[in-house]
Amino acid sequence: MAERRQRENTAGATAASSLLRRNRDFRRLFVASVISLGGDWFLFVALGGLVLQVTGEAISVGFLIVSQELPIFIATPWAGWLTDRFDRRRLMIVCDVARTGVCVAFLAIGPSDLWLAYVLLAVLSLFTAVFDPASSAAIPNVVDPADLPTANALSGSLWGTMLAVGAALGGIVSAVFGRDTAFLVDAVSFAASAILLAGIRRRLSEDRDREEHVGILAATVETAQYARRDHRVRALISVKAGFGLAAGVLALVAVFARQVFVAGDVGFGFLLAMRGVGALTGPFIGHRLAGRDHERLLPVIATALAVFGVGYMLLGVSPTLLVAGFAICAAHLGGGAQWVLSTYGLQRIVPDRIRGRIFAFDFAMITLSLAISSLVASALADAIGGARVGCALVVPHPGRPHHADLRRMRRTAGRAAFPDLPRGRVALGRGRRRRRRRVLRLRSDGCRSRSRPWLSGLPTERHARRLAGEVDVRHAALAA
């Protein structure tokens, strides 16, 4: 008990460092992701600077993001099926080895072969479409349930950390040593990630040798039905999809750096680095605000989405590169928090047998919305200017449409806790108005109690006692 209480009181960097020391397999998975993501941002800074230098148009950066995101959406059915069908550790190693070869091929790109950058980036994204859902789905198999919130905050901050470090170093390396060096760094990072993953001892997925394996089409249908039935899953997926619709403004970061502030690759790397600082800090702030109280998770996510929108509105009116950097940092405090908290919710809710497909579907939704939004933003930037587009994209921020789903997530708990009770109105007395006032209403969308922890799907102790006092003994068999 004392150890549990001490673990709950430990927060922030202390809890993260403790988890990395205690858990060898999670440490290897984490470090592998650190190296891989750092190389990715070396690659993105180099490619973004190359296409904007050759074409001089913001739409070229938009197409670059589409080449990165759209293949992930297309590969979702296969990616989710592979993640739940095969050993996730071996699958991630194969993806890393393949991405190493693709990164080496980037050395063949020249100003006259710019189309090859889009093709190779699309191929690279196909393997990323398998690797990322497998990594997210594997975390609950590597850490203890009590360490899962800390592991998610650490993994979410990882993306921001390597964005800050990788983007800043990538801009400097590209400007000083050339873009080919950045391509080689990315290739080496994938090779190092594969070596680290090979040393993980725990299974990253449950044993499914005795399970009946379905085909890709049947698995896709099952995933869609599962997400449609569970309002909690649907709402958490829609949060990231809505975030992606507003995040098309990210395509304008290169435009602001090179054309508005005239800072070149170094300025581009600086803005991406400030984005990373926000994404690094946001998950820990979100984790502290939400804590282990699942009822606070939804308000924190909504607040994080609002912070993201306000930050990018400030970017559109920033007078200097430094002010723009702080605006982006503030925006991604919210972006990083909502990303990690929604991921944590899915990991708590979804069972292992379908977790990989759900994360692949979640990944697909945000990549599709981000690809569409980025293309629209870059096209409008060429037509009316980047600052106006930055404000226009975040004002109608799509967080409000998910409010109905988020409210229904609370009601789902009652239906999950009492699945055998009949639907509709159940009369617990005969003829008396006083007894009829104590009717237990069970609707098809679950109970209305706001005091129930929606993640666990169980009623609170107080509500359980109230139910026990209201339900007539003669009808207690209905809940058996």
C-alpha positions in Angstrom: 0.0 0.0 0.0 2.8 2.4 0.9 4.5 1.7 -2.4 1.3 2.3 -4.3 0.7 5.6 -2.5 4.3 6.7 -3.2 3.8 5.9 -6.9 0.6 7.9 -7.1 2.3 10.9 -5.5 5.2 10.8 -7.8 4.7 13.1 -10.8 6.3 14.7 -13.8 9.9 14.0 -14.6 10.5 12.0 -11.4 7.8 9.4 -12.3 9.2 9.3 -15.9 12.8 8.7 -14.8 11.7 6.1 -12.3 9.8 4.2 -15.0 12.7 4.3 -17.4 15.0 2.9 -14.7 12.7 0.1 -13.5 11.4 -1.1 -16.9 14.2 -2.3 -19.2 11.9 -3.2 -22.2 10.0 0.1 -22.1 13.3 1.9 -21.9 14.5 0.2 -25.1 11.2 0.9 -26.8 11.4 4.6 -25.7 15.0 5.1 -26.8 14.4 3.4 -30.1 11.5 5.9 -30.7 13.7 8.8 -29.6 16.4 8.0 -32.2 13.9 7.3 -35.0 11.9 10.5 -34.4 15.0 12.6 -34.2 16.1 11.4 -37.6 12.6 12.0 -39.0 12.8 15.7 -38.2 16.2 15.9 -39.8 14.5 14.5 -42.9 11.5 16.8 -42.9 13.4 20.0 -42.4 15.7 19.1 -45.3 12.9 18.1 -47.6 10.8 21.1 -46.7 13.7 23.5 -47.4 14.5 21.7 -50.6 11.0 21.9 -52.2 10.4 25.5 -51.1 13.8 26.5 -52.5 13.2 24.9 -55.9 9.6 25.8 -56.4 9.1 28.9 -54.2 5.4 28.0 -53.6 3.7 27.0 -50.4 1.6 24.5 -52.3 4.7 22.4 -52.8 5.1 22.0 -49.0 1.4 21.1 -48.8 1.9 18.3 -51.4 4.9 17.2 -49.3 2.6 16.8 -46.3 0.0 15.0 -48.4 2.7 12.6 -49.6 3.5 11.9 -46.0 0.0 11.6 -44.6 -2.2 10.2 -47.4 -0.4 6.8 -47.8 -0.9 6.3 -44.0 -4.6 6.6 -44.5 -4.7 4.3 -47.5 -2.6 1.6 -45.7 -4.8 1.6 -42.6 -6.7 -1.6 -43.2 -3.5 -3.6 -43.8 -1.6 -1.8 -41.0 -4.2 -2.5 -38.4 -4.6 -6.1 -39.5 -0.8 -6.7 -39.5 -0.4 -5.1 -36.0 -3.0 -7.5 -34.5 -2.1 -10.5 -36.5 1.7 -10.8 -36.1 4.3 -10.2 -33.4 4.6 -6.4 -33.0 8.3 -6.4 -32.1 9.3 -8.3 -35.3 6.9 -6.1 -37.3 8.5 -2.9 -36.1 12.0 -4.3 -36.8 11.1 -5.1 -40.4 9.6 -1.6 -40.8 12.8 0.1 -39.4 15.1 -2.0 -41.8 12.9 -1.0 -44.8 12.9 2.7 -43.8 16.7 2.6 -43.6 16.9 1.6 -47.2 14.3 4.3 -48.3 16.3 7.0 -46.5 19.5 6.1 -48.3 17.6 6.5 -51.6 16.9 10.2 -50.8 20.6 10.8 -51.6 19.6 10.4 -55.3 17.3 13.5 -55.3 18.4 16.6 -57.2 16.7 19.8 -58.2 15.5 18.2 -61.4 14.3 15.0 -59.7 12.0 16.7 -57.1 9.2 14.3 -57.9 11.3 11.5 -56.4 11.1 13.2 -53.0 7.3 12.9 -53.0 7.5 9.2 -54.1 10.1 8.2 -51.5 8.3 10.0 -48.7 5.1 8.2 -49.6 6.9 4.8 -49.5 8.5 5.7 -46.2 5.0 6.6 -44.8 3.7 3.1 -45.7 6.1 1.6 -43.2 5.3 4.3 -40.7 1.6 3.4 -41.0 2.5 0.0 -39.5 5.2 1.0 -37.1 3.3 3.8 -35.2 0.1 1.9 -34.3 2.2 -1.2 -33.4 4.2 1.0 -31.0 1.2 2.6 -29.4 -0.7 -0.7 -29.0 2.4 -2.3 -27.5 2.8 0.1 -24.6 0.1 -1.5 -22.3 1.9 -4.9 -22.8 5.2 -3.5 -21.7 4.3 -1.4 -18.6 2.1 -2.2 -15.5 -1.4 -0.6 -15.5 -0.4 1.8 -12.7 2.5 3.1 -14.9 0.4 3.5 -18.1 -0.4 7.2 -17.6 3.2 8.1 -17.0 4.3 6.0 -20.0 1.8 7.8 -22.2 2.9 11.2 -21.0 6.5 10.2 -21.6 5.8 8.8 -25.0 3.8 11.9 -25.9 6.5 14.2 -24.8 9.0 12.1 -26.8 7.5 13.4 -30.0 7.8 17.0 -28.8 11.3 16.4 -27.5 12.7 15.1 -30.7 10.8 17.7 -32.7 12.5 20.4 -30.7 16.0 18.8 -30.8 15.7 17.2 -34.3 14.2 20.2 -36.0 16.7 22.6 -34.5 19.7 20.4 -35.3 18.2 19.5 -38.7 18.1 23.1 -39.7 21.6 23.7 -38.6 23.0 20.5 -40.2 21.2 21.2 -43.5 22.5 24.7 -43.6 26.1 23.9 -42.6 26.8 20.3 -43.9 24.1 20.0 -46.6 20.9 18.2 -46.9 22.5 14.8 -47.8 23.9 14.6 -44.3 20.4 15.0 -42.9 19.2 12.1 -45.1 22.1 9.9 -43.8 21.3 10.7 -40.2 17.7 9.6 -40.7 18.9 6.3 -42.2 21.3 5.6 -39.3 18.5 6.4 -36.8 16.2 3.7 -38.3 19.0 1.1 -38.2 19.8 2.0 -34.5 16.1 1.7 -33.7 15.9 -1.8 -35.2 18.9 -2.9 -33.1 17.3 -1.6 -29.8 13.9 -3.3 -30.6 15.6 -6.6 -31.2 16.7 -6.6 -27.5 13.2 -6.4 -26.0 12.3 -9.5 -24.1 8.6 -9.1 -23.3 6.0 -9.9 -25.8 4.5 -6.8 -27.3 1.2 -8.5 -28.0 -0.8 -11.3 -26.5 -0.5 -14.9 -27.7 -3.1 -15.5 -30.5 -2.0 -18.8 -31.9 -5.3 -20.4 -30.7 -7.5 -17.6 -32.0 -9.3 -17.7 -35.3 -7.6 -15.2 -37.6 -9.9 -13.3 -39.9 -9.1 -11.7 -43.2 -8.4 -8.0 -43.8 -11.9 -7.1 -45.0 -13.6 -8.9 -42.0 -11.1 -7.3 -39.6 -11.8 -3.8 -41.0 -15.6 -4.3 -40.7 -15.1 -5.5 -37.1 -13.0 -2.4 -36.3 -15.6 0.0 -37.8 -18.4 -1.7 -35.9 -16.5 -1.6 -32.6 -15.8 2.1 -33.0 -19.4 2.8 -34.0 -20.9 0.9 -31.0 -18.7 2.4 -28.3 -19.3 6.1 -28.0 -16.1 6.5 -25.9 -13.9 5.2 -28.7 -15.7 7.2 -31.3 -15.4 10.4 -29.3 -11.7 10.0 -28.6 -11.0 9.2 -32.3 -13.0 12.2 -33.4 -10.9 14.5 -31.1 -7.7 13.8 -33.1 -9.5 14.0 -36.4 -10.9 17.4 -35.5 -7.4 18.5 -34.4 -6.1 17.4 -37.8 -8.6 19.6 -39.6 -7.3 22.7 -37.8 -3.6 21.5 -37.9 -3.3 22.2 -41.6 -1.8 25.5 -40.5 1.3 23.5 -39.8 2.0 23.6 -43.6 2.5 27.3 -43.3 5.4 27.1 -40.8 7.9 26.9 -43.6 6.2 29.8 -45.4 6.4 32.0 -42.3 10.1 31.1 -41.8 11.3 31.6 -45.3 9.0 34.2 -46.8 7.5 36.2 -43.9 10.5 36.4 -41.5 13.2 35.6 -44.2 15.1 33.2 -41.9 15.6 30.2 -44.2 16.2 26.6 -43.0 17.5 27.9 -39.6 14.3 29.9 -39.0 12.2 26.9 -40.1 14.1 24.7 -37.7 13.6 27.2 -34.9 9.8 27.3 -35.4 9.6 23.6 -35.4 11.8 23.4 -32.3 9.5 25.8 -30.5 6.6 23.6 -31.6 8.5 20.7 -30.1 9.0 22.5 -26.8 5.2 22.9 -26.5 4.6 19.3 -27.5 7.2 18.2 -24.9 5.6 20.1 -22.0 1.9 19.8 -22.9 1.6 16.0 -22.1 3.0 16.5 -18.6 0.7 19.5 -18.0 -2.3 17.6 -19.3 -1.4 14.6 -17.1 -1.1 16.7 -14.0 -4.4 18.5 -14.7 -6.3 15.3 -15.5 -4.5 13.1 -12.9 -6.2 9.8 -12.3 -9.7 11.3 -12.1 -11.2 10.1 -15.4 -14.1 12.7 -15.1 -11.5 15.5 -15.5 -10.1 14.0 -18.7 -12.8 15.5 -21.0 -12.7 19.1 -19.8 -8.9 19.0 -20.0 -9.0 17.8 -23.6 -11.5 20.5 -24.6 -9.3 23.2 -23.0 -6.3 21.9 -24.8 -8.0 22.2 -28.1 -8.9 25.8 -27.4 -5.3 26.6 -26.4 -4.1 25.1 -29.7 -6.5 27.4 -31.7 -5.6 30.6 -29.8 -1.8 29.9 -30.3 -2.1 29.7 -34.0 -4.3 32.8 -34.2 -1.4 34.7 -32.5 1.0 33.2 -35.0 -0.9 35.0 -37.8 -0.3 38.4 -36.2 3.2 37.8 -34.9 5.6 40.7 -35.8 8.9 38.8 -35.3 10.3 35.3 -35.5 10.8 35.1 -31.8 7.1 36.0 -31.0 6.0 33.5 -33.6 8.0 30.9 -31.9 6.4 31.5 -28.6 2.9 31.5 -30.2 3.6 28.1 -31.8 5.0 26.8 -28.4 1.8 27.9 -26.7 -0.4 26.2 -29.4 1.3 22.9 -29.0 1.0 22.9 -25.2 -2.6 22.2 -26.0 -1.9 20.0 -29.0 0.4 17.7 -27.0 -1.9 17.5 -24.1 -5.0 16.4 -26.1 -2.9 13.9 -28.1 -1.6 12.1 -25.1 -4.9 12.1 -23.1 -7.0 10.8 -26.0 -4.4 8.1 -26.6 -4.5 7.1 -22.9 -8.2 6.8 -23.1 -8.1 4.4 -26.0 -5.4 2.3 -24.3 -7.6 1.9 -21.2 -10.8 1.1 -23.1 -9.8 -1.1 -26.1 -8.8 -4.8 -25.6 -5.5 -6.1 -26.9 -7.0 -8.2 -29.7 -8.3 -5.2 -31.5 -6.1 -2.4 -30.1 -3.7 -2.3 -33.1 -6.6 -1.9 -35.6 -8.2 0.9 -33.5 -4.9 2.8 -33.3 -4.3 2.3 -37.0 -7.8 3.7 -37.6 -7.1 6.6 -35.2 -3.9 7.3 -37.0 -5.6 7.2 -40.4 -8.3 9.7 -39.4 -5.8 12.3 -38.3 -3.5 11.8 -41.3 -6.4 12.2 -43.7 -7.8 15.3 -42.0 -4.3 16.7 -41.7 -3.5 16.0 -45.4 -6.7 17.7 -46.6 -6.3 20.7 -44.3 -2.6 21.1 -45.2 -3.4 21.1 -48.9 -6.2 23.7 -48.5 -4.0 25.9 -46.3 -1.0 25.9 -48.6 -3.2 26.7 -51.6 -4.9 29.6 -49.8 -1.6 30.9 -48.6 -0.4 31.3 -52.2 -3.7 33.1 -53.0 -4.3 35.4 -50.0 -1.3 35.2 -47.8 -0.1 32.9 -44.9 -1.1 35.1 -42.0 -4.8 35.4 -43.1 -5.0 31.6 -43.6 -3.5 30.9 -40.2 -6.2 32.9 -38.5 -9.0 31.5 -40.8 -8.1 27.9 -40.1 -8.2 28.0 -36.3 -11.2 30.3 -35.8 -13.8 27.6 -36.8 -11.8 25.1 -34.7 -13.7 21.7 -35.0 -13.7 20.9 -31.3 -17.4 21.7 -30.8 -18.9 19.0 -33.1 -17.5 16.3 -30.8 -19.3 17.7 -27.7 -22.3 15.4 -28.1 -20.1 12.3 -28.4 -18.1 13.4 -25.4 -21.3 13.7 -23.3 -22.5 10.3 -24.3 -19.2 8.8 -23.2 -20.4 9.3 -19.6 -23.7 7.5 -20.2 -22.0 4.5 -21.8 -20.6 3.5 -18.3 -24.1 2.5 -17.0 -24.8 0.3 -20.0 -21.4 -1.4 -19.7 -21.9 -2.0 -16.0 -25.4 -3.5 -16.3 -25.6 -5.1 -19.8 -28.4 -7.6 -18.9 -30.9 -5.1 -17.6 -33.9 -4.5 -19.9 -34.1 -1.4 -22.0 -36.8 1.3 -21.6 -38.7 2.1 -18.4 -38.7 -0.5 -15.6 -41.5 -0.1 -13.0 -40.4 -1.2 -9.6 -43.7 -0.9 -7.7 -47.4 -1.6 -8.2 -49.9 1.2 -8.3 -48.4 3.7 -5.9 -47.3 7.1 -7.1 -44.6 7.2 -4.4 -43.1 4.0 -5.8 -43.4 5.2 -9.4 -41.4 8.3 -8.6 -38.5 5.9 -7.8 -38.6 4.4 -11.2 -35.2 3.3 -12.6 -34.9 4.6 -16.2 -32.5 2.8 -18.5 -32.3 4.2 -21.9 -30.6 2.7 -25.0 -27.7 5.2 -24.7 -27.0 4.3 -21.0 -27.5 5.9 -17.7 -27.3 9.6 -17.1 -25.3 9.7 -13.9 -22.4 12.1 -14.2 -20.6 10.6 -11.2 -19.5 7.5 -13.0 -15.9 7.0 -14.1 -16.4 6.6 -17.9 -13.1 4.9 -18.5 -13.7 2.0 -16.2 -17.3 1.4 -17.2 -18.4 1.0 -13.6 -20.7 3.0 -11.3 -19.4 4.8 -8.3 -19.8 3.2 -4.9 -22.4 5.8 -3.9 -24.5 5.2 -7.0 -24.2 1.5 -6.5 -25.7 1.8 -3.0 -28.4 4.0 -4.3 -29.3 1.5 -6.9 -29.3 -1.3 -4.3 -31.8 0.7 -2.2 -34.1 1.5 -5.0 -34.3 -1.8 -6.9 -37.1 -4.0 -5.6 -36.0 -7.4 -4.4 -38.5 -9.0 -6.7 -36.8 -7.5 -9.7 -33.2 -8.0 -8.6 -33.0 -11.1 -10.8 -33.1 -8.9 -13.8 -29.6 -7.6 -13.0 -28.2 -11.1 -12.2 
